């Protein structure tokens, strides 16, 4: 493989690698947001007790698990 062919292959694959990097970075930020949301929900439930509190906590836990799943899926398949 000549130098020109190597440069062309790098130029072709560079946008895809950048897309993978930014997608993973965005999903890591989303996981951080989910963790903060989960902690804030837990804090809110301890301060304000209501009948719907377990449901709200379950929804925020589901959100965290789904964002973790999306990150792992993107690492495996992207």
DSSP file (Angstrom, degrees, kcal/mol; ACC not computed):
  #  RESIDUE AA STRUCTURE BP1 BP2  ACC     N-H-->O    O-->H-N    N-H-->O    O-->H-N    TCO  KAPPA ALPHA  PHI   PSI    X-CA   Y-CA   Z-CA
    1    1 A X              0   0    0      0, 0.0     2,-0.0     0, 0.0     0, 0.0   0.000 360.0 360.0 360.0 127.2    0.0    0.0    0.0
    2    2 A X     >  -     0   0    0      1,-0.1     4,-1.9     4,-0.0     5,-0.1  -0.265 360.0-105.6 -80.5 170.2    1.5    3.3   -1.0
    3    3 A X  H  > S+     0   0    0      1,-0.2     4,-2.3     2,-0.2     5,-0.2   0.879 119.8  54.5 -64.1 -38.8    1.5    6.4    1.0
    4    4 A X  H  > S+     0   0    0      1,-0.2     4,-2.2     2,-0.2    -1,-0.2   0.902 108.2  49.0 -62.7 -41.0   -1.2    8.0   -1.1
    5    5 A X  H  > S+     0   0    0      2,-0.2     4,-2.2     1,-0.2    -1,-0.2   0.872 110.4  51.2 -67.4 -36.4   -3.5    5.1   -0.5
    6    6 A X  H  X S+     0   0    0     -4,-1.9     4,-2.0     2,-0.2    -2,-0.2   0.912 110.3  48.7 -66.5 -41.8   -2.9    5.2    3.2
    7    7 A X  H  X S+     0   0    0     -4,-2.3     4,-2.3     1,-0.2    -2,-0.2   0.907 111.4  50.1 -64.7 -41.4   -3.7    8.9    3.4
    8    8 A X  H  X S+     0   0    0     -4,-2.2     4,-2.1     1,-0.2    -1,-0.2   0.900 109.7  50.7 -64.5 -40.2   -6.9    8.3    1.4
    9    9 A X  H  X S+     0   0    0     -4,-2.2     4,-2.0     2,-0.2    -1,-0.2   0.869 110.5  49.7 -67.2 -34.7   -7.9    5.5    3.7
   10   10 A X  H  X S+     0   0    0     -4,-2.0     4,-2.0     2,-0.2    -2,-0.2   0.910 110.5  50.0 -67.1 -42.1   -7.3    7.7    6.8
   11   11 A X  H  X S+     0   0    0     -4,-2.3     4,-0.6     1,-0.2    -2,-0.2   0.872 112.0  48.8 -64.5 -36.3   -9.4   10.5    5.2
   12   12 A X  H  < S+     0   0    0     -4,-2.1     4,-0.4     1,-0.2    -1,-0.2   0.901 118.3  38.0 -70.7 -40.3  -12.2    8.1    4.5
   13   13 A X  H  X S+     0   0    0     -4,-2.0     4,-2.1     1,-0.2    -2,-0.2   0.660  96.4  82.2 -87.7 -15.3  -12.3    6.6    8.0
   14   14 A X  H  X S+     0   0    0     -4,-2.0     4,-2.5     1,-0.2     5,-0.2   0.900  89.4  50.5 -60.2 -44.7  -11.6    9.8   10.0
   15   15 A X  H  X S+     0   0    0     -4,-0.6     4,-2.3     1,-0.2    -1,-0.2   0.899 111.0  50.2 -61.8 -36.7  -15.2   11.1   10.0
   16   16 A X  H  > S+     0   0    0     -4,-0.4     4,-2.2     2,-0.2    -1,-0.2   0.904 111.1  48.1 -66.9 -40.3  -16.5    7.7   11.2
   17   17 A X  H  X S+     0   0    0     -4,-2.1     4,-2.4     2,-0.2    -2,-0.2   0.904 111.9  49.9 -66.4 -41.1  -13.9    7.6   14.0
   18   18 A X  H  X S+     0   0    0     -4,-2.5     4,-2.7     2,-0.2     5,-0.2   0.897 109.5  52.0 -63.3 -39.7  -14.9   11.2   15.0
   19   19 A X  H  X S+     0   0    0     -4,-2.3     4,-2.4    -5,-0.2    -2,-0.2   0.924 110.0  48.7 -61.9 -44.3  -18.5   10.2   15.0
   20   20 A X  H  X S+     0   0    0     -4,-2.2     4,-2.4     2,-0.2    -2,-0.2   0.920 112.3  48.9 -60.8 -44.6  -17.8    7.2   17.3
   21   21 A X  H  X S+     0   0    0     -4,-2.4     4,-2.4     1,-0.2    -2,-0.2   0.939 114.1  43.8 -62.4 -48.4  -15.8    9.4   19.6
   22   22 A X  H  X S+     0   0    0     -4,-2.7     4,-2.5     2,-0.2    -1,-0.2   0.854 112.8  52.7 -69.4 -33.7  -18.4   12.2   19.9
   23   23 A X  H  X S+     0   0    0     -4,-2.4     4,-2.3    -5,-0.2    -1,-0.2   0.925 111.8  45.8 -65.3 -43.2  -21.3    9.6   20.3
   24   24 A X  H  X S+     0   0    0     -4,-2.4     4,-2.0    -5,-0.2    -2,-0.2   0.900 113.3  49.9 -66.2 -39.9  -19.4    7.9   23.1
   25   25 A X  H  X S+     0   0    0     -4,-2.4     4,-2.0     2,-0.2    -2,-0.2   0.913 111.3  48.8 -65.2 -41.9  -18.7   11.3   24.8
   26   26 A X  H  X S+     0   0    0     -4,-2.5     4,-2.0     1,-0.2    -2,-0.2   0.909 111.2  49.7 -63.7 -41.8  -22.3   12.4   24.5
   27   27 A X  H  X S+     0   0    0     -4,-2.3     4,-2.1     2,-0.2    -1,-0.2   0.839 107.5  54.2 -69.3 -31.4  -23.5    9.1   26.0
   28   28 A X  H  X S+     0   0    0     -4,-2.0     4,-2.2     2,-0.2    -1,-0.2   0.903 108.7  49.2 -65.3 -40.0  -21.1    9.4   28.8
   29   29 A X  H  X S+     0   0    0     -4,-2.0     4,-2.3     1,-0.2    -2,-0.2   0.878 109.5  52.5 -63.7 -36.7  -22.5   12.9   29.6
   30   30 A X  H  X S+     0   0    0     -4,-2.0     4,-2.2     2,-0.2    -2,-0.2   0.878 107.5  51.1 -67.7 -37.3  -26.0   11.4   29.4
   31   31 A X  H  X S+     0   0    0     -4,-2.1     4,-2.3     2,-0.2    -2,-0.2   0.910 109.4  50.9 -64.4 -41.3  -24.9    8.7   32.0
   32   32 A X  H  X S+     0   0    0     -4,-2.2     4,-2.2     1,-0.2    -2,-0.2   0.914 110.2  49.6 -61.9 -41.8  -23.6   11.5   34.2
   33   33 A X  H  X S+     0   0    0     -4,-2.3     4,-2.5     1,-0.2    -1,-0.2   0.898 110.0  51.5 -61.7 -40.5  -26.9   13.3   33.9
   34   34 A X  H  X S+     0   0    0     -4,-2.2     4,-2.4     2,-0.2    -2,-0.2   0.882 108.7  50.3 -65.7 -38.6  -28.8   10.1   34.7
   35   35 A X  H  X S+     0   0    0     -4,-2.3     4,-2.5     2,-0.2    -1,-0.2   0.926 112.1  47.3 -64.9 -44.0  -26.7    9.5   37.8
   36   36 A X  H  X S+     0   0    0     -4,-2.2     4,-2.6     1,-0.2    -2,-0.2   0.909 112.1  50.4 -63.3 -41.5  -27.4   13.1   39.0
   37   37 A X  H  X S+     0   0    0     -4,-2.5     4,-2.1     1,-0.2    -1,-0.2   0.899 110.5  49.9 -62.8 -40.9  -31.1   12.6   38.2
   38   38 A X  H  X S+     0   0    0     -4,-2.4     4,-2.2     2,-0.2    -2,-0.2   0.915 112.5  46.4 -64.7 -43.9  -31.2    9.4   40.2
   39   39 A X  H  X S+     0   0    0     -4,-2.5     4,-2.3     2,-0.2    -2,-0.2   0.902 112.6  49.7 -66.1 -40.9  -29.5   11.0   43.2
   40   40 A X  H  X S+     0   0    0     -4,-2.6     4,-2.5     2,-0.2    -1,-0.2   0.880 110.6  50.5 -66.2 -36.9  -31.7   14.0   43.1
   41   41 A X  H  X S+     0   0    0     -4,-2.1     4,-2.4    -5,-0.2    -1,-0.2   0.915 109.9  49.8 -66.0 -42.3  -34.8   11.8   43.0
   42   42 A X  H  X S+     0   0    0     -4,-2.2     4,-1.7     1,-0.2    -2,-0.2   0.908 112.5  47.9 -62.7 -40.9  -33.6    9.8   45.9
   43   43 A X  H  X S+     0   0    0     -4,-2.3     4,-1.6     1,-0.2    -2,-0.2   0.906 111.2  50.5 -65.3 -41.5  -33.0   13.0   47.9
   44   44 A X  H  X S+     0   0    0     -4,-2.5     4,-3.3     1,-0.2    -2,-0.2   0.890 107.9  53.3 -64.1 -39.1  -36.4   14.3   46.9
   45   45 A X  H  < S+     0   0    0     -4,-2.4    -1,-0.2     1,-0.2    -2,-0.2   0.868 108.0  50.3 -66.3 -35.5  -38.1   11.1   48.1
   46   46 A X  H  < S+     0   0    0     -4,-1.7    -1,-0.2    -5,-0.2    -2,-0.2   0.834 117.8  39.6 -71.2 -30.0  -36.4   11.4   51.5
   47   47 A X  H  < S+     0   0    0     -4,-1.6     2,-0.6     1,-0.3    -2,-0.2   0.914 124.9  33.4 -82.9 -46.5  -37.6   15.0   51.9
   48   48 A X  S  < S-     0   0    0     -4,-3.3     2,-0.5    -5,-0.2    -1,-0.3  -0.924  74.1-163.9-117.2 108.6  -41.1   14.6   50.4
   49   49 A X        +     0   0    0     -2,-0.6     2,-0.3    -3,-0.2    -3,-0.1  -0.796  22.2 152.6 -95.0 130.1  -42.8   11.3   51.0
   50   50 A X    >   -     0   0    0     -2,-0.5     3,-0.9    -5,-0.1     4,-0.3  -0.912  56.8-103.1-145.5 170.9  -45.8   10.5   48.8
   51   51 A X  T 3  S+     0   0    0     -2,-0.3     3,-0.4     1,-0.2     4,-0.3   0.810 119.8  52.4 -67.7 -28.4  -47.6    7.5   47.4
   52   52 A X  T 3> S+     0   0    0      1,-0.2     4,-2.2     2,-0.1     3,-0.3   0.487  80.5  98.2 -87.5  -3.1  -46.1    8.1   44.0
   53   53 A X  H <> S+     0   0    0     -3,-0.9     4,-2.5     1,-0.2     5,-0.2   0.885  80.9  49.9 -56.9 -45.5  -42.5    8.2   45.3
   54   54 A X  H  > S+     0   0    0     -3,-0.4     4,-2.3    -4,-0.3    -1,-0.2   0.878 110.9  51.4 -62.6 -33.7  -41.5    4.6   44.5
   55   55 A X  H  > S+     0   0    0     -3,-0.3     4,-2.2    -4,-0.3    -2,-0.2   0.918 110.0  48.4 -67.0 -42.9  -42.9    5.0   41.0
   56   56 A X  H  X S+     0   0    0     -4,-2.2     4,-2.2     1,-0.2    -2,-0.2   0.908 112.4  48.9 -63.8 -42.1  -40.8    8.2   40.4
   57   57 A X  H  X S+     0   0    0     -4,-2.5     4,-2.4    -5,-0.2    -1,-0.2   0.895 110.0  52.1 -64.5 -39.1  -37.7    6.4   41.7
   58   58 A X  H  X S+     0   0    0     -4,-2.3     4,-2.6    -5,-0.2    -2,-0.2   0.893 108.8  50.6 -64.1 -39.2  -38.4    3.5   39.4
   59   59 A X  H  X S+     0   0    0     -4,-2.2     4,-2.2     2,-0.2    -1,-0.2   0.919 111.8  46.6 -65.2 -42.8  -38.7    5.7   36.4
   60   60 A X  H  X S+     0   0    0     -4,-2.2     4,-2.0     2,-0.2    -2,-0.2   0.866 112.6  50.5 -69.5 -33.8  -35.4    7.5   37.2
   61   61 A X  H  X S+     0   0    0     -4,-2.4     4,-2.6     2,-0.2    -2,-0.2   0.905 109.9  50.4 -66.5 -41.6  -33.7    4.1   37.8
   62   62 A X  H  X S+     0   0    0     -4,-2.6     4,-2.6     2,-0.2    -2,-0.2   0.895 108.6  53.0 -61.0 -40.2  -35.1    2.9   34.4
   63   63 A X  H  X S+     0   0    0     -4,-2.2     4,-2.2     2,-0.2    -2,-0.2   0.916 110.3  47.2 -61.9 -43.7  -33.7    6.0   32.8
   64   64 A X  H  X S+     0   0    0     -4,-2.0     4,-2.2     2,-0.2    -2,-0.2   0.929 113.3  47.6 -63.5 -45.8  -30.3    5.4   34.3
   65   65 A X  H  X S+     0   0    0     -4,-2.6     4,-2.4     1,-0.2    -2,-0.2   0.883 111.7  50.6 -64.8 -37.7  -30.3    1.7   33.2
   66   66 A X  H  X S+     0   0    0     -4,-2.6     4,-2.5     2,-0.2    -1,-0.2   0.900 110.5  48.6 -67.5 -39.6  -31.5    2.6   29.7
   67   67 A X  H  X S+     0   0    0     -4,-2.2     4,-1.9     2,-0.2    -2,-0.2   0.877 112.1  49.6 -68.7 -35.3  -28.7    5.2   29.3
   68   68 A X  H  X S+     0   0    0     -4,-2.2     4,-2.4     2,-0.2    -2,-0.2   0.909 111.4  49.3 -65.4 -42.2  -26.1    2.7   30.5
   69   69 A X  H  X S+     0   0    0     -4,-2.4     4,-2.7     1,-0.2    -2,-0.2   0.904 109.5  51.7 -61.9 -42.4  -27.5    0.1   28.1
   70   70 A X  H  X S+     0   0    0     -4,-2.5     4,-2.2     2,-0.2    -1,-0.2   0.890 110.3  49.0 -63.8 -38.9  -27.3    2.7   25.2
   71   71 A X  H  X S+     0   0    0     -4,-1.9     4,-2.1     2,-0.2    -2,-0.2   0.935 113.2  45.6 -65.8 -46.0  -23.7    3.4   26.1
   72   72 A X  H  X S+     0   0    0     -4,-2.4     4,-2.1     1,-0.2    -2,-0.2   0.908 112.8  51.5 -64.6 -40.7  -22.7   -0.2   26.2
   73   73 A X  H  X S+     0   0    0     -4,-2.7     4,-2.8     1,-0.2     5,-0.3   0.904 109.4  49.7 -62.2 -41.5  -24.6   -0.9   22.9
   74   74 A X  H  X S+     0   0    0     -4,-2.2     4,-2.0     1,-0.2    -1,-0.2   0.872 109.9  50.9 -67.7 -35.5  -22.8    2.0   21.2
   75   75 A X  H  < S+     0   0    0     -4,-2.1    -1,-0.2     2,-0.2    -2,-0.2   0.905 116.0  41.9 -66.2 -39.9  -19.4    0.7   22.3
   76   76 A X  H  < S+     0   0    0     -4,-2.1    -2,-0.2    -5,-0.2    -1,-0.2   0.932 126.5  28.9 -73.6 -45.1  -20.1   -2.8   21.1
   77   77 A X  H  <        0   0    0     -4,-2.8    -3,-0.2     1,-0.2    -2,-0.2   0.626 360.0 360.0 -99.0 -14.1  -21.8   -1.9   17.7
   78   78 A X     <        0   0    0     -4,-2.0    -1,-0.2    -5,-0.3    -3,-0.1   0.485 360.0 360.0 -90.7 360.0  -20.3    1.4   16.7
